[in-house]
Amino acid sequence: MNPETQETKAWAILRAHGAAQLSPGFPDRVLRESRARALASPSLFGQFALSAATAALCFLAVAIFDAQNSSVATETNQADWQQIASASDNLSQAQ
């Protein structure tokens, strides 16, 4: 048999104190509530609909972000090419 050590005695005291803090019928209420929540879980269709709506919103956000960044990149590239064309015109006029 296991000899009782100070540590096992301390744990036994803590378990007894914790058990005294619980109200009567607590385990039954917890099990009843967890079973009720399991029965009330969302349907497969509901989960699919939520997933589809989330995917659509993500796609929309990516499309808007890409459209904004594309227009900014286009404007920047056009400005850079205008500088290059201007410098090229200046060089050709100097010759």
VENNOR-V170830 format. One record per residue. N is the residue number from 1. PHI is phi in whole degrees, 0 to 359 (* if undefined). PSI is psi in whole degrees, 0 to 359 (none if undefined). D_CENTER is the distance of its C-alpha to the mean C-alpha in Angstrom with 2 decimals. Layout:
BEGIN
N/PHI/PSI/D_CENTER
N/PHI/PSI/D_CENTER
END
This chain:
BEGIN
1/*/157/50.49
2/279/127/47.96
3/287/141/49.54
4/283/125/47.69
5/259/174/46.42
6/298/324/45.42
7/293/315/41.77
8/294/325/42.02
9/295/318/43.98
10/297/318/41.37
11/295/321/38.62
12/297/319/40.90
13/295/317/41.48
14/295/319/37.76
15/297/318/37.12
16/295/320/40.05
17/294/317/38.89
18/297/318/35.37
19/296/325/36.96
20/292/337/39.23
21/282/339/36.29
22/279/141/35.01
23/281/158/36.66
24/298/140/38.68
25/81/7/36.87
26/301/311/33.43
27/300/321/32.58
28/295/318/33.82
29/296/320/31.76
30/296/314/28.56
31/296/319/29.35
32/298/316/30.37
33/294/319/27.15
34/293/324/24.95
35/292/321/27.17
36/295/320/26.98
37/291/326/23.17
38/295/323/23.30
39/287/332/25.73
40/267/16/23.76
41/291/155/20.62
42/296/152/19.54
43/285/166/21.67
44/297/320/20.88
45/297/318/21.62
46/298/318/19.25
47/295/319/16.32
48/295/317/17.56
49/297/318/18.01
50/296/318/14.51
51/297/317/13.25
52/295/318/16.01
53/295/320/15.33
54/296/316/11.70
55/297/319/13.23
56/296/318/16.07
57/295/320/14.22
58/296/316/12.41
59/298/318/15.93
60/298/317/17.56
61/297/318/15.55
62/294/318/16.41
63/297/317/19.97
64/295/315/20.52
65/299/317/19.34
66/294/320/21.56
67/297/319/24.44
68/292/317/24.46
69/291/327/24.36
70/294/318/27.01
71/292/323/29.36
72/294/318/29.08
73/295/321/29.76
74/297/314/32.67
75/298/318/34.20
76/296/316/33.97
77/296/320/35.54
78/296/319/38.27
79/296/319/39.14
80/296/317/39.40
81/292/326/41.63
82/296/322/43.80
83/294/319/44.43
84/295/316/45.34
85/296/321/47.61
86/295/317/49.23
87/294/322/49.91
88/294/318/51.32
89/297/319/53.58
90/297/320/54.82
91/292/320/55.70
92/290/328/57.50
93/287/330/59.49
94/288/338/60.48
95/272/none/62.12
END
